[in-house]
Amino acid sequence: MNHRITFQQAGGPEVLTWSEAPLPEPGPGEVRIRHSAIGVNYIDIYQRAGAYPVPLPATLGFEAAGVVEALGVNVAEFQVGQRVAYMDGPTGAYAESRNHPASRLMPLPDSLSDEEAAAILFKGLTTHMLVRRVWRPVPGEWALVHAAAGGVGLILTRWLAAEGARVIGVVSTEEKAGAVKAEGAEAVVVVPRGGSYGQLAAQVKALTGKGARVAYDSVGLDTFEASLDSLAPFGLLASFGRASGALPLVDVAELGRRGGLALQRPSVFPHVADPADLQAAARDLFEAHARGIVRAHIHAQLPLREAAQAHRLLESRGTQGALLLIP
């Protein structure tokens, strides 16, 4: 029998349960994968909590690495025993094994372990989107990164700095500040969890003069106003998460009054919707990893059975880097 984590209703981490069910043979165009490492992402929490509704009962998870165990009809690009990974739907990664569309799988290079792949694939391709589609780093330009010690934040900080941008990271503890500086941030602002972001814009403008050219914000409600106020004229707010809650309604005219600002809500799924774009972005990410531009930061590895505890850790906003579930 195949074990997995399921939930019957939206709610807190306690709704996640360990269950078992038979796994059918892979269908046409599918591959059966035996997972070795599963990535935990904030979108999993949004779905579990009901912020992003999914049909119930459901198994969470978009990201995992493992080994091909069986091939469905018309699958010629993979072979049994090959190491692969994926980072998008349909959900179902919180399981020992699963069937997944072959067109959404990426072969893993020898330079990347399964654990590293599960730690950087979703977060790294999100970063790839942020630095290739949303705003290409410009040497000498300032970028503000919220949750800079998180899974995406550490990768994003390092990638921006490697391409010459001047990064200001926002974190919740001095310990996290050290980690972010080690990834290349020029400055770090510490706002303790539950504290006020009311002085952030003044601190950013004191560092930069006019403000940041771009603000990458995955926190959401708590940081939205501060992010807008931290931007230079014609700056861009890339709001790609809502860990603290949904964003307020935006009056477009207000963006003009604040200095001709731009607001974008990017998502990694359109970025890699085309299989060719997915493979190209993955190659870029794997090359960046091989060159040291991207590093896998793993905060903790927990047994798959302890998915609820992984969610509690991630929601605490006390993690640095990725959380993995190990079947």
Residue pairs with C-beta under 8 A, 6 or more apart in sequence:
1 20
1 21
1 22
2 20
2 21
2 22
2 23
2 95
2 96
2 97
2 98
3 18
3 19
3 20
3 95
3 96
3 304
3 327
4 18
4 19
4 20
4 21
4 59
4 92
4 94
4 95
4 96
4 98
5 16
5 17
5 18
5 19
5 59
5 60
5 61
5 94
5 95
5 304
5 305
5 307
6 16
6 17
6 19
6 57
6 58
6 59
7 15
7 16
7 17
7 48
7 56
7 57
7 58
7 60
8 15
8 17
8 56
8 57
9 15
9 56
10 48
10 49
10 50
10 53
10 56
11 48
11 49
11 50
12 49
13 48
13 307
13 308
13 309
13 311
13 312
13 315
14 308
15 48
16 48
16 60
16 307
16 308
16 311
18 305
23 32
23 97
23 98
23 99
24 99
25 32
25 70
25 72
26 32
26 70
26 71
26 72
26 75
26 99
27 72
27 73
27 99
28 72
28 73
28 74
29 72
29 73
29 74
29 75
29 101
29 102
29 103
30 72
30 75
30 99
30 100
30 101
30 102
31 68
31 70
31 71
31 72
31 75
31 78
31 84
31 99
31 100
31 101
31 102
31 105
32 68
32 69
32 70
32 71
32 72
32 97
32 98
32 99
33 64
33 66
33 67
33 68
33 69
33 84
33 86
33 97
33 98
33 99
33 100
33 105
34 66
34 67
34 69
34 96
34 97
34 327
35 64
35 65
35 66
35 93
35 95
35 96
35 97
35 98
35 327
36 65
36 66
36 67
36 114
36 115
36 326
36 327
37 64
37 65
37 66
37 114
37 115
37 117
37 118
37 119
37 301
37 324
37 325
37 326
38 61
38 63
38 64
38 93
38 94
38 118
38 304
38 324
38 325
38 326
38 327
39 61
39 62
39 63
39 64
39 87
39 93
39 118
39 119
39 121
39 122
39 123
39 322
39 323
39 324
39 325
40 61
40 307
40 310
40 311
40 314
40 322
40 323
40 324
40 325
41 62
41 63
41 122
41 123
41 151
42 218
42 241
42 243
42 314
43 52
43 62
44 60
44 61
44 62
44 94
44 311
45 311
45 314
45 315
46 52
46 242
47 53
47 54
47 58
47 60
47 91
48 60
48 311
51 242
51 246
54 91
58 91
59 91
59 92
59 93
59 94
59 95
60 91
60 92
60 93
60 94
60 307
61 91
61 92
61 93
61 94
61 95
62 86
62 87
62 88
62 89
62 91
62 93
62 122
63 85
63 86
63 87
63 93
63 118
63 121
63 122
64 85
64 86
64 93
64 98
64 118
65 83
65 84
65 85
65 108
65 114
65 115
65 117
65 118
65 121
66 83
66 84
66 85
66 97
66 114
67 81
67 82
67 83
67 84
68 78
68 79
68 80
68 81
68 82
68 83
68 84
69 80
69 97
70 80
71 78
71 79
71 80
71 102
72 99
72 102
75 102
77 102
78 84
78 102
78 105
78 107
82 107
83 107
83 108
83 114
84 105
84 106
84 107
84 108
85 105
85 106
85 108
85 114
85 117
85 118
85 121
86 93
86 100
86 104
86 105
86 106
86 121
87 121
87 122
87 125
87 268
87 272
88 104
88 268
88 269
88 272
88 278
89 269
92 98
92 100
94 304
94 307
94 325
95 304
95 327
96 304
96 327
103 275
104 275
104 278
106 121
106 278
106 279
106 282
108 114
108 117
109 286
109 290
111 286
111 289
111 290
112 120
112 286
112 289
115 296
115 298
115 301
115 324
116 289
116 296
116 298
118 322
118 324
119 151
119 296
119 297
119 298
119 321
119 322
119 324
120 155
120 285
120 289
120 294
120 296
120 322
121 282
121 285
122 268
123 151
123 152
123 155
123 322
124 155
124 285
124 288
124 289
124 294
125 268
125 271
125 272
125 281
125 282
125 285
126 152
126 240
126 268
127 152
127 155
127 156
127 159
127 294
128 271
128 281
128 284
128 285
129 266
129 268
129 271
129 281
130 152
130 156
130 216
130 238
130 240
130 266
131 137
131 156
131 159
131 160
131 163
132 281
132 284
133 266
133 271
134 214
134 236
134 238
134 264
134 266
135 143
135 213
135 214
135 236
135 238
136 163
137 143
137 159
137 160
137 163
137 164
137 165
138 164
138 165
138 213
139 163
139 164
139 165
140 164
140 165
140 166
141 165
141 166
141 213
141 214
142 165
142 166
142 167
142 168
142 204
142 207
142 208
142 211
142 212
142 213
142 232
143 160
143 165
143 166
143 167
143 168
143 212
143 213
143 214
143 215
143 216
144 167
144 168
144 170
144 204
144 212
144 214
144 215
144 216
144 227
144 230
145 153
145 156
145 157
145 160
145 167
145 168
145 169
145 170
145 185
145 216
146 153
146 170
146 215
146 216
146 217
146 218
146 219
146 223
146 227
147 153
147 170
147 171
147 218
147 219
147 241
147 243
147 317
148 154
148 156
148 157
148 167
148 169
148 170
148 171
148 176
148 180
148 185
148 188
149 169
149 171
149 172
149 176
149 177
149 179
149 180
149 320
149 321
150 218
150 317
150 319
150 320
150 321
151 297
151 319
151 321
151 322
151 323
152 218
152 240
153 169
153 180
153 218
154 179
154 180
154 183
154 295
154 297
154 320
154 321
155 294
155 295
155 297
156 216
157 167
157 169
157 180
157 183
157 184
157 185
158 183
158 184
158 293
158 294
158 295
159 288
159 293
159 294
160 167
160 184
161 167
161 183
161 184
161 185
161 186
162 184
162 293
166 186
166 208
167 184
167 185
167 186
167 187
168 185
168 186
168 187
168 188
168 189
168 204
168 207
168 208
168 212
169 177
169 180
169 181
169 185
169 187
169 188
169 189
170 188
170 189
170 191
170 200
170 223
171 177
171 180
171 188
171 189
171 190
171 191
172 190
172 191
172 192
172 193
172 195
172 317
172 318
173 190
173 192
174 190
175 320
176 190
176 320
177 188
177 190
179 320
180 188
181 188
183 295
187 207
189 200
189 203
189 204
191 197
191 200
193 317
193 318
197 222
197 223
197 225
197 226
198 226
200 223
200 226
200 229
200 230
201 211
201 226
201 229
201 230
204 211
204 212
204 230
205 211
205 230
208 232
210 232
210 233
211 230
211 231
211 232
211 233
211 235
212 230
212 231
212 232
212 235
213 231
213 232
213 235
213 236
214 231
214 235
214 236
214 237
214 238
215 227
215 228
215 230
215 231
215 235
215 236
215 237
215 238
216 238
216 240
217 223
217 224
217 227
217 237
217 238
217 239
217 240
217 241
218 239
218 240
218 241
218 242
218 243
219 241
219 242
219 243
219 244
220 239
220 241
220 242
220 243
220 244
220 245
220 246
220 247
221 242
221 244
221 245
221 246
221 247
221 248
222 244
222 245
223 244
224 239
224 247
224 248
227 237
227 239
228 237
228 255
228 258
228 261
228 263
229 258
231 237
231 258
231 259
231 261
232 259
233 259
233 260
233 261
234 259
234 260
234 261
234 262
235 259
235 261
235 262
236 261
236 262
236 263
236 264
237 261
237 262
237 263
237 264
238 264
238 266
239 247
239 263
239 264
239 265
240 265
240 266
240 267
243 317
250 263
255 261
255 262
255 263
271 277
271 281
272 278
272 281
285 294
288 294
289 295
289 296
296 321
296 322
297 320
297 321
297 322
298 321
298 322
298 323
298 324
299 313
299 319
299 320
299 321
299 322
299 323
300 310
300 313
300 319
300 323
300 324
301 323
301 324
301 325
301 326
302 309
302 310
302 323
302 324
302 325
302 326
303 325
303 326
303 327
304 325
304 326
304 327
306 325
307 325
310 323
310 325
313 319
313 323
314 323
